[in-house]
Amino acid sequence: MTPAAASGARAAVRRKLVVVAGNPNTGKTTVFNRLTGSDQKVANYPGVTVESNRATLGLPGGTFVSVLDVPGTYSLSARSREEELAIQAIAGLAPFDPPDLVVLVADATQLSRNLYMTLQVLELGVPVVLALNMIDALEARGERPDLEALRRELGIPVVATSAVQGRGIPELKLEIERALAAPDRARPGWRWIPDGEDLEEDIREVAGALPSSWTRGDADRSRAIALWALLSLDEIDELESVPQALRDVVARRRELATRIGRQIDTEIIHGRYAWIDSKIPSFLPNRAESAAGPKRTLTERIDGILLDPWLGFAIFLVVMGIVFQSLFSWADPAIGVVEVAFGWLGSVSRSWLPQGIVQEFVEGGLIAGVGSVVVFLPQILLLFFFIGLMEDSGYMARVAFLMDRIMRAMGLHGRAFVPMLSGYACAVPAILATRTMERQRDRTLTMMVIPLMTCSARLPVYTLIIGTLFPPSKALGTLPTQGLLMIGMYLFSTLTALVAALVLSRTLFKGPPVPLILELPPYRMPHWPSVVRMMWVRSRSFLESAGGVILVCTVALWLLLSFPRNTAETSRFAAERAQVVSLSLPPGERDARLATIDGAEDSLRLRSSFGARLGRTLEPVIAPLGFDWKIGIGLIGAFAAREVFISTMGVVYGVGDESDEESATLREKIRSETYADGRPVYTPLVGMSLMIFFALACQCMSTLAAVRRETRTWRWPLFLFAYMTVLAWIVSFVVYQGGRLLGLS
């Protein structure tokens, strides 16, 4: 056999596929990690924002299989795209290959609820091994499951595990190997038979409308998928792969049922749970003994505090204050290290490369571009550390429960509060944090309002404007005006975000509200390896996806603000530098003179750049807001990052690109800037208009790149940029022109 033929033969042998599924908070991913160890790689489901883990599992007999960890779901009934992926992966519907085995991870302490999904999977007829996880927590309550009764009633292998402790994992691997070798021992003939001919007629008609590629000629499989369709399809679902003909049949059956007072959902759900309730006493035979008293569990005692409407909310604000403080200030040392490192790389490029366009591109385009991506990494790592901590401990579910009523009034989901609060630090990791919400509508709506929260990048701009144009004074005789203005900007952004959410939820994202359905799992210690792995996976995903867009935009902005070049002026500045170098000057004075020449050259180049021309072109549009063309250049530069506005303005006014919000020289230049007729360019009214514009405009390509990464389309980033820019222009116009009408300056 030739090498090519041998390679083809090996490729033809498909490695067997094991799907790990289960309810959220069952330790499913921990089981996955225990099974696969360190041999795991990250993949994405096609076209969505949910990560899945795909890895290789070595079985005791020496063979290797592929393992896929699907998103957690409470049942196979699907309304969101992520829930649809679970049924597709388990049932082997396109784009997934049919699994050779499904490992169902169930929470032993919540057996009744977890068995509902187990029954749905069994109805599909796929081979199944049940991993009864968290057995240690069940035993701590004085209960012990009857594994033999479970095996007998369900007809599948059952293994008791504690993934956190590693208990039962070797036995689970052995059962996986046995089930793959003899699938019939893990493929039950179990199916639920409903009472009543009406529901049977619903099942038969829907089964007849299923695509043949879904049913594969299997009557039991057709029946199971028909039940799935009856529970899942309605006018508000987000399922993408369902044929319209099937939707029409389900809608007709639902309408007929409603006419005669039937509730198809209730009939199916209650029917399955009736079977579960009848069997639970045999599955947990000593439950009555352990539940013989009114003893409250530790989780119940803690929830008595954390779910209290007043005390629980106060504790939550303290927790989120810590998270916010970490993103706002704790990450600052690491961000400083990143900035210093890339500054050092820039100085290395200056020393290694000859002065000229190549060196400037490497330093100002490539190195600065990569640095603008990596600088977000400390915040992203911290954010996902806290999210992982809250999710693994069980506190995140309590947060959603506490905030759901408030957020629902604004048209948002309870889980939207954490990403919105994170937006005070940085919109980029906050947008990534919307992944904690199940429904695409809720995630996208939250992404559309997060950039309105006052992120840390706006703070330097506010500091410069307030410190320059609003002299220190006391409001009402005691309160500092500058501090009140800063607080006012934060309150303004928060109220605007909530109003925007309310408007968008009743227009573009209009739809019936979906109730918050979640489990309040028992409190437990986080599984640190899983938290660290999640931090790494999601951070790498950001660097690989959004980072590429940010880098391209940064280079494009550098080109826009650096060209065209005037050869004569370049030669003149080079001659001035040579003259300074030739003089016998002290090092300090020589460096100062060279820095002055560099600043003058940068200022002249920026004033004659394509960016400046664009700024002059924009001037008629921004003039009604009180802005001149120089501010227009600053707004263009700020698109790379809002704080770049300060250094861009420093270059425009010949102060140098090292200007910051505390630069006295830049403040003096801004205060003294006048029009040709002697009127000041910058007044308190202009400053207020400018702060309003920065508060509302989406002046951040990193944010747009993150939205593009999460939505996998340019439609929503473009909409976000458009609506925020229009909103910023209108409100700034009202503030500036209204102030002039009132005689303000």
C-alpha positions in Angstrom: 0.0 0.0 0.0 1.4 3.4 -0.9 1.8 6.1 1.8 -1.0 8.1 0.2 -3.3 5.1 0.3 -2.4 4.3 3.9 -3.1 7.9 4.9 -6.5 7.7 3.2 -7.3 4.5 4.9 -6.5 6.0 8.3 -8.7 9.0 7.5 -11.5 6.7 6.6 -11.6 5.2 10.1 -13.7 7.7 12.1 -12.8 8.1 15.7 -15.9 7.3 17.9 -17.7 10.3 19.3 -18.9 10.6 22.9 -21.1 13.6 23.8 -21.2 14.8 27.4 -24.5 16.5 28.2 -26.6 17.5 31.2 -28.3 20.2 33.1 -26.4 23.4 34.1 -24.7 23.3 37.5 -24.3 19.5 37.5 -20.5 19.5 37.2 -20.8 18.5 33.6 -17.7 20.3 32.4 -15.8 19.1 35.5 -16.6 15.5 34.5 -15.5 16.4 30.9 -12.2 17.7 32.2 -11.6 14.7 34.5 -12.2 12.4 31.6 -10.0 14.1 29.1 -7.3 15.6 31.4 -5.0 18.2 29.8 -5.6 16.9 26.2 -8.3 19.4 25.3 -8.7 22.0 22.7 -11.2 24.7 22.2 -13.7 24.8 19.3 -16.7 26.9 18.5 -20.1 25.7 17.5 -20.7 26.9 13.9 -22.1 30.5 13.8 -22.7 31.1 17.5 -21.0 32.6 20.5 -21.0 29.6 22.8 -17.8 27.7 23.4 -17.7 24.0 23.4 -14.8 21.8 24.6 -13.7 19.1 22.2 -11.0 16.7 23.4 -9.6 13.2 23.1 -10.3 10.5 25.8 -8.0 7.6 26.2 -9.9 4.5 27.4 -8.5 1.8 29.7 -8.2 -0.6 26.7 -5.9 1.8 24.9 -8.3 3.1 22.3 -9.0 6.8 21.9 -12.3 8.6 21.3 -13.4 12.1 20.6 -15.4 13.8 23.4 -17.7 16.8 22.9 -19.0 18.9 25.9 -22.3 20.5 24.8 -23.9 23.5 26.5 -25.9 22.8 29.6 -29.6 22.7 29.3 -32.5 21.8 31.6 -34.2 19.7 28.9 -34.0 19.0 25.2 -36.9 21.4 24.7 -35.3 24.3 22.9 -36.2 27.9 22.4 -32.8 29.5 22.1 -30.0 28.8 19.5 -27.8 27.3 22.2 -30.5 24.9 23.4 -31.0 23.9 19.8 -27.3 23.0 19.6 -27.8 20.6 22.5 -30.5 18.6 20.8 -28.6 18.7 17.5 -25.4 17.3 19.1 -27.3 14.6 21.1 -29.6 13.5 18.3 -26.8 13.8 15.7 -28.6 16.3 13.6 -26.7 18.5 11.1 -24.1 20.0 11.5 -23.1 17.3 14.1 -22.2 13.7 13.5 -24.3 11.1 15.2 -22.8 10.3 18.6 -21.8 6.8 19.4 -22.6 7.4 23.1 -24.1 10.1 25.3 -22.7 10.5 28.8 -25.5 12.2 30.8 -24.3 14.0 33.9 -27.0 14.3 36.5 -26.9 16.1 39.9 -27.5 13.4 42.5 -28.9 16.0 44.9 -31.5 17.1 42.3 -32.3 13.7 40.9 -36.0 14.3 40.1 -35.4 17.4 38.0 -32.3 15.9 36.2 -34.2 12.7 35.3 -36.5 14.7 33.0 -33.8 15.3 30.5 -32.6 11.8 30.9 -36.0 10.4 29.8 -35.9 12.7 26.8 -32.5 11.4 25.7 -33.6 7.8 26.3 -36.6 8.3 24.0 -34.2 9.2 21.2 -32.8 5.6 21.4 -29.1 6.7 21.5 -26.7 4.7 23.8 -26.5 6.4 27.1 -24.4 6.1 30.3 -25.7 8.0 33.3 -23.1 9.7 35.5 -24.8 10.4 38.9 -22.5 13.3 39.9 -22.1 15.1 43.2 -22.6 11.8 45.1 -20.6 13.2 48.0 -23.1 16.1 48.5 -25.9 13.6 48.5 -24.2 11.4 51.0 -23.5 14.4 53.2 -27.3 14.8 53.5 -27.6 11.2 54.8 -29.0 9.8 51.5 -27.7 7.1 49.2 -29.1 6.3 45.8 -30.1 2.8 44.7 -27.9 2.4 41.6 -29.3 -1.0 40.8 -32.9 0.3 40.8 -31.8 3.1 38.5 -30.1 0.7 36.1 -33.2 -1.6 36.1 -35.8 1.0 35.5 -33.8 3.1 33.0 -32.1 0.1 31.3 -28.7 1.9 31.0 -25.4 1.8 32.9 -25.3 4.1 35.9 -22.1 5.3 37.7 -21.9 7.3 40.9 -19.3 10.1 40.6 -17.8 13.1 42.4 -16.0 14.9 39.7 -14.5 17.5 42.0 -12.9 14.7 44.1 -12.2 12.5 41.0 -14.3 9.7 42.6 -16.0 7.3 40.1 -14.1 8.6 37.1 -12.2 5.3 36.4 -15.4 3.4 36.6 -17.1 5.9 34.3 -14.3 5.4 31.7 -14.7 1.6 31.9 -18.5 1.9 31.4 -17.9 4.2 28.4 -15.5 1.6 26.9 -18.0 -1.2 27.4 -20.9 0.8 26.0 -18.9 1.7 22.9 -18.0 -2.0 22.4 -21.6 -3.2 22.9 -24.0 -0.3 22.2 -27.1 -2.4 22.9 -26.3 -2.7 26.6 -26.6 1.1 26.8 -29.5 1.6 24.4 -32.8 1.1 26.2 -36.1 0.4 24.6 -37.7 2.8 27.0 -40.3 5.3 25.9 -43.0 7.3 27.6 -46.5 6.4 26.6 -48.9 9.4 27.3 -52.5 9.0 28.4 -55.1 10.1 25.9 -55.6 9.7 22.2 -55.4 13.5 21.5 -51.7 13.7 22.4 -51.0 10.6 20.4 -52.6 12.2 17.4 -50.5 15.3 17.9 -47.4 13.1 18.0 -48.3 11.2 14.8 -49.1 14.2 12.7 -45.9 16.1 13.8 -43.8 13.0 13.2 -45.1 12.8 9.7 -43.8 16.3 9.0 -40.3 15.6 10.2 -37.5 15.6 7.6 -36.3 12.1 6.8 -32.7 13.1 7.6 -33.9 13.7 11.2 -35.8 10.4 11.7 -33.7 8.0 9.7 -36.6 5.6 9.4 -36.8 5.0 13.1 -40.3 5.1 14.6 -39.2 5.7 18.2 -36.8 8.4 17.1 -39.5 10.1 15.1 -41.8 10.0 18.1 -39.1 11.5 20.4 -38.3 14.3 18.0 -42.0 15.0 17.5 -42.4 15.5 21.2 -39.4 17.8 21.1 -41.0 19.9 18.4 -44.3 20.1 20.2 -42.5 21.5 23.3 -40.1 23.8 21.5 -41.6 25.5 18.4 -43.6 28.7 18.8 -43.6 32.2 17.6 -40.8 33.5 19.9 -38.2 30.7 19.5 -34.8 31.4 18.0 -34.3 28.1 16.3 -32.7 28.3 12.9 -32.8 24.8 11.3 -36.5 24.0 11.6 -38.4 23.7 8.3 -41.4 26.0 7.9 -43.6 23.0 7.0 -42.9 21.5 10.4 -43.5 24.8 12.1 -46.9 25.1 10.4 -48.0 21.6 11.5 -47.0 22.3 15.2 -48.8 25.6 15.1 -51.9 23.9 13.8 -51.9 21.2 16.4 -51.3 23.9 19.2 -54.2 25.9 17.8 -56.6 22.9 17.7 -55.6 22.0 21.3 -56.2 25.5 22.6 -59.7 25.5 21.1 -60.8 22.5 23.2 -59.0 23.7 26.3 -55.9 21.5 26.1 -52.4 22.5 27.0 -50.0 20.3 25.1 -46.9 21.5 27.1 -48.6 20.6 30.4 -49.7 17.2 29.2 -46.2 16.2 28.1 -44.3 17.7 31.1 -46.7 16.5 33.7 -46.9 13.0 32.1 -43.1 12.6 32.3 -42.9 13.9 35.8 -45.7 11.6 37.0 -43.5 8.7 36.0 -40.4 10.2 37.7 -42.3 10.9 40.9 -43.6 7.3 41.0 -40.0 6.0 40.8 -38.1 8.4 43.0 -38.9 6.5 46.3 -37.2 3.4 44.8 -34.2 5.4 43.5 -33.7 7.2 46.9 -35.0 4.6 49.4 -33.7 6.4 52.5 -34.9 9.8 51.6 -37.8 9.7 54.1 -35.3 9.0 57.0 -33.1 11.9 56.0 -36.0 14.3 55.6 -37.6 13.3 58.9 -37.1 16.7 60.4 -37.3 20.4 59.5 -33.5 20.8 59.4 -32.5 23.5 57.0 -29.4 22.9 54.8 -26.5 25.3 54.7 -27.6 26.6 51.3 -31.1 27.4 52.6 -29.6 29.3 55.6 -27.3 31.3 53.3 -30.1 32.0 50.9 -32.2 33.4 53.7 -29.7 36.2 53.8 -28.5 36.5 50.2 -32.0 36.4 48.7 -33.5 38.9 51.1 -34.9 41.8 49.1 -33.0 44.4 51.1 -30.0 42.8 52.7 -29.3 40.5 49.8 -29.3 43.5 47.4 -27.0 45.4 49.7 -24.6 42.4 49.8 -24.8 42.1 46.0 -23.8 45.8 45.6 -20.8 45.2 47.8 -19.8 42.2 45.8 -20.2 44.0 42.5 -18.3 47.0 43.9 -15.4 44.7 44.5 -15.7 43.3 41.0 -15.9 46.8 39.6 -13.0 48.1 41.7 -10.9 45.2 40.4 -11.6 46.0 36.8 -11.2 49.7 37.4 -8.1 49.8 39.5 -6.7 46.3 40.4 -6.0 45.6 36.8 -4.2 49.0 36.5 -0.7 47.6 37.5 -0.9 44.8 35.0 -2.1 47.3 32.3 0.8 49.5 33.2 3.2 46.6 32.7 1.7 45.9 29.3 2.0 49.6 28.3 5.6 49.7 29.6 6.4 46.5 27.7 5.1 47.8 24.4 6.7 51.2 25.1 10.0 49.4 25.4 9.3 47.5 22.2 8.7 50.8 20.5 12.0 52.2 21.8 13.8 49.0 20.6 12.3 49.6 17.1 13.6 53.1 17.2 17.1 52.0 18.0 17.2 49.0 15.6 15.5 50.6 12.6 16.7 53.6 10.7 14.5 56.7 11.2 11.9 56.9 8.5 8.5 55.6 7.5 9.3 51.9 8.1 10.3 52.6 11.7 7.3 54.8 12.3 4.9 52.2 10.9 6.5 49.4 13.1 6.3 51.6 16.2 3.1 53.5 15.6 1.2 51.0 13.6 2.1 47.4 14.4 3.5 47.7 17.9 0.9 50.2 19.0 -1.8 48.1 17.3 -0.9 44.9 19.1 -0.5 46.8 22.3 -4.0 48.2 22.0 -5.3 44.6 21.9 -3.2 43.1 24.7 -3.8 46.0 27.0 -7.4 44.7 27.6 -6.1 41.3 28.7 -5.8 42.0 32.4 -9.3 43.3 32.7 -10.7 40.4 30.6 -8.9 37.8 32.8 -10.2 39.5 36.0 -13.7 39.7 34.7 -13.9 36.1 33.8 -12.2 35.1 37.0 -15.0 36.7 39.0 -17.7 35.3 36.6 -16.2 31.8 36.9 -16.1 32.3 40.7 -19.7 33.3 41.0 -20.9 30.7 38.5 -19.1 27.8 40.1 -20.0 28.8 43.7 -23.7 29.1 42.8 -23.9 32.9 43.5 -24.5 33.9 39.8 -27.9 32.3 39.8 -28.8 34.4 42.9 -27.7 37.6 41.2 -30.0 36.9 38.2 -32.8 36.1 40.6 -32.3 39.3 42.6 -32.1 41.6 39.6 -34.6 40.1 37.3 -37.6 42.1 38.5 -35.7 45.4 38.1 -34.2 44.6 34.7 -37.4 43.2 33.3 -39.1 46.6 33.8 -36.4 47.9 31.4 -37.0 45.1 28.9 -33.8 43.4 29.9 -33.1 40.0 31.4 -32.0 39.5 35.0 -28.6 38.2 33.9 -27.9 41.5 32.0 -27.1 43.4 35.2 -23.6 41.9 35.7 -22.4 42.8 32.1 -23.9 46.2 32.3 -22.1 46.9 35.6 -18.9 45.6 34.2 -19.3 48.2 31.5 -18.2 50.8 34.0 -14.7 49.4 33.7 -14.6 48.4 30.0 -17.2 47.6 27.4 -15.1 44.9 25.7 -15.0 42.3 28.6 -18.6 43.4 29.5 -19.8 42.4 26.0 -18.1 39.1 26.3 -19.9 38.6 29.7 -23.3 38.6 27.9 -22.6 34.9 27.2 -24.2 34.1 30.6 -27.6 34.8 29.0 -29.3 32.0 27.1 -31.4 33.9 24.5 -29.8 35.7 21.6 -32.3 38.5 21.8 -31.4 39.3 25.4 -27.6 39.1 24.6 -27.9 41.4 21.6 -30.1 43.9 23.4 -27.6 44.0 26.3 -24.7 44.5 23.9 -26.5 47.5 22.4 -26.7 49.4 25.7 -23.4 48.3 27.4 -21.3 50.9 25.5 -23.5 53.7 27.0 -22.1 52.9 30.5 -19.2 55.2 31.4 -16.2 53.1 30.9 -12.8 53.8 32.4 -11.5 55.1 29.0 -13.9 58.1 29.2 -12.5 59.1 32.6 -9.3 60.7 31.3 -11.4 62.8 28.8 -13.8 63.9 31.5 -10.8 64.7 33.8 -9.2 66.9 31.1 -12.3 68.8 30.2 -13.6 69.4 33.8 -10.1 70.3 35.0 -9.5 72.7 32.1 -12.9 74.4 31.6 -14.6 74.2 35.0 -12.6 76.0 37.7 -12.7 74.6 41.2 -15.7 76.0 43.1 -18.4 75.0 45.6 -21.9 74.2 44.5 -24.5 75.1 47.2 -21.6 76.5 49.2 -20.2 73.1 50.2 -20.1 70.6 47.4 -17.2 70.7 44.9 -18.5 71.5 41.4 -15.8 69.4 39.6 -16.7 66.3 41.7 -20.4 66.8 41.1 -19.8 67.0 37.3 -17.9 63.7 37.4 -20.7 62.0 39.4 -23.3 63.6 37.1 -21.6 62.1 34.0 -21.8 58.6 35.5 -25.5 59.0 36.5 -26.3 60.4 33.1 -24.7 57.4 31.3 -26.5 54.9 33.5 -30.0 56.5 33.1 -29.4 56.8 29.3 -28.5 53.1 29.1 -31.7 52.1 30.9 -33.8 54.4 28.8 -32.2 53.0 25.6 -32.9 49.5 26.8 -36.5 50.4 27.4 -36.9 51.9 23.9 -35.1 49.2 22.1 -37.0 46.4 23.9 -40.3 47.9 22.7 -39.2 48.6 19.1 -36.3 46.8 17.4 -36.2 44.0 20.0 -39.9 43.8 20.6 -41.2 40.4 21.7 -43.0 38.7 24.6 -40.9 38.5 27.7 -39.4 35.1 28.5 -39.5 34.2 32.2 -36.3 33.7 34.0 -36.1 29.9 34.6 -33.0 28.9 36.5 -31.9 26.5 39.2 -30.6 27.8 42.5 -27.8 25.2 43.0 -26.3 24.4 46.4 -23.3 26.6 47.3 -20.0 24.8 46.7 -16.4 25.6 46.4 -15.4 26.6 42.8 -13.4 24.0 40.9 -10.3 26.2 40.3 -8.9 24.3 37.3 -12.2 24.8 35.4 -12.2 28.5 36.3 -8.7 29.0 35.1 -9.4 27.1 31.9 -12.4 29.2 31.2 -10.4 32.4 31.8 -7.8 31.2 29.3 -10.2 30.0 26.7 -12.3 33.1 26.6 -9.3 35.5 26.7 -7.6 33.6 23.9 -10.9 33.8 21.9 -10.9 37.6 22.3 -7.3 37.9 21.3 -7.8 35.8 18.2 -11.1 37.2 17.0 -11.7 40.7 18.2 -7.9 41.4 18.3 -7.5 41.0 14.6 -10.2 43.6 13.9 -8.7 46.0 16.4 -5.2 45.6 14.9 -6.4 46.4 11.4 -8.3 49.4 12.6 -5.3 50.7 14.5 -3.1 50.5 11.5 -5.7 52.1 9.3 -6.0 55.1 11.8 -2.2 55.4 11.9 -2.1 55.6 8.1 -4.9 58.2 8.1 -3.1 60.4 10.6 0.4 60.0 9.2 -0.1 60.7 5.5 0.5 62.4 3.1 4.2 63.2 3.7 5.8 66.6 2.8 9.3 65.7 1.7 10.5 69.3 2.0 9.3 69.7 5.5 10.7 66.3 6.5 14.1 67.5 5.2 13.8 70.8 7.1 13.1 69.1 10.4 15.9 66.6 9.8 18.3 69.5 9.2 17.2 71.1 12.4 17.9 67.9 14.3 21.3 67.6 12.8 22.1 71.2 13.8 21.1 70.5 17.4 23.2 67.3 17.5 26.2 69.2 16.1 26.1 71.7 19.0 27.9 71.1 22.2 24.9 71.1 24.4 24.3 69.3 27.8 22.4 66.1 27.3 19.3 67.4 29.0 19.1 70.5 26.9 19.8 68.6 23.7 17.1 66.1 24.4 14.6 68.9 25.2 15.4 70.7 21.9 15.0 67.4 19.9 11.7 66.7 21.6 10.5 70.2 20.7 11.4 69.6 17.1 9.7 66.2 17.1 6.6 67.7 18.6 6.5 70.5 16.0 7.0 67.9 13.1 4.2 65.6 14.5 1.9 68.6 14.8 2.6 69.8 11.3 2.2 66.3 9.9 -1.1 65.7 11.7 -2.5 69.1 10.6 -1.8 68.2 7.0 -2.8 64.6 7.2 -5.7 62.9 5.6 -7.2 62.8 9.1 -7.0 66.6 9.3 -8.6 66.9 5.9 -11.4 64.6 7.2 -11.6 66.7 10.3 -12.1 69.9 8.2 -14.7 68.0 6.1 -16.5 67.1 9.3 -16.4 70.6 10.7 -19.8 71.7 9.2 -21.4 68.7 10.8 -19.8 69.1 14.2 -19.8 72.9 14.3 -23.4 73.0 15.6 -22.2 71.1 18.6 -19.5 73.8 19.3 -16.6 71.8 17.9 -14.0 73.0 15.4 -11.9 70.9 13.0 -9.2 70.3 15.5 -11.7 68.6 17.8 -12.8 66.6 14.8 -9.2 65.3 14.5 -9.3 64.3 18.1 -12.6 62.5 17.6 -11.1 60.5 14.7 -8.1 59.6 16.8 -10.3 58.6 19.7 -11.9 55.9 17.6 -8.8 53.8 18.3 -9.5 54.3 22.0 -11.3 57.1 23.7 -8.3 58.2 25.8 -6.3 58.7 22.6 -8.3 61.9 22.2 -6.0 63.5 24.7 -2.7 62.6 23.1 -4.2 63.4 19.6 -5.1 66.9 20.8 -1.6 67.3 22.3 -0.1 66.6 18.9 -2.6 68.9 17.2 -1.6 71.8 19.5 2.1 71.0 19.2 2.4 69.8 22.9 3.6 66.3 21.9 2.1 62.9 22.0 3.0 62.3 25.6 0.2 64.6 26.8 -2.2 63.3 29.4 -5.2 64.6 31.3 -2.9 66.3 33.8 -0.7 68.1 31.2 -0.6 71.7 32.2 0.7 72.7 28.8 -2.2 71.1 27.0 -4.7 72.7 29.4 -3.2 76.1 28.8 -3.3 75.6 25.0 -6.9 74.7 25.2 -7.9 77.6 27.4 -6.0 80.1 25.2 -7.3 78.8 21.8 -9.4 81.3 20.0 -11.2 81.8 16.7 -10.0 84.4 14.2 -12.4 87.0 15.7 -11.0 86.4 19.2 -13.8 84.3 20.6 -12.6 81.4 22.7 -12.9 78.0 21.1 -13.4 76.2 24.4 -16.0 77.4 26.9 -17.7 75.5 29.7 -20.7 75.0 27.4 -18.4 73.5 24.7 -16.8 71.3 27.4 -20.3 70.0 28.5 -21.3 69.4 24.9 -18.0 67.5 24.3 -18.4 65.3 27.4 -22.0 64.5 26.4 -20.8 63.5 23.0 -18.1 61.2 24.5 -20.7 59.7 26.9 -23.1 58.7 24.1 -21.0 58.1 21.0 -19.4 54.7 20.3 -15.9 56.1 19.9 -14.3 52.7 20.4 -13.3 50.3 17.6 -12.5 47.6 20.2 -16.1 47.7 21.3 -17.4 47.3 17.8 -14.9 44.5 17.2 -16.1 42.7 20.3 -19.8 43.0 19.2 -18.8 41.7 15.7 -17.0 38.8 17.5 -20.1 37.9 19.5 -22.8 38.4 16.9 -20.8 37.0 14.0 -22.2 39.8 11.7 -21.4 43.4 10.9 -25.1 44.3 11.1 -25.2 44.9 14.8 -21.8 46.7 15.2 -22.8 49.1 12.4 -26.3 49.7 14.0 -24.6 50.3 17.3 -22.2 52.8 15.9 -25.0 54.6 13.9 -27.6 54.9 16.7 -25.0 56.0 19.3 -23.5 58.5 17.0 -26.8 60.0 16.0 -27.9 60.0 19.7 -24.7 61.7 20.7 -25.1 64.4 18.0 -28.7 65.1 18.9 -28.2 65.4 22.6 -24.9 67.4 22.2 -26.8 69.7 19.8 -29.6 70.3 22.3 -27.2 71.0 25.1 -25.0 73.4 23.2 -27.6 75.3 21.2 -30.0 75.2 24.2 -27.3 76.7 26.3 -26.6 79.4 23.8 -30.3 80.3 23.8 -30.2 80.6 27.5 -27.1 82.9 27.3 -24.6 80.4 28.6 -21.0 80.3 27.4 
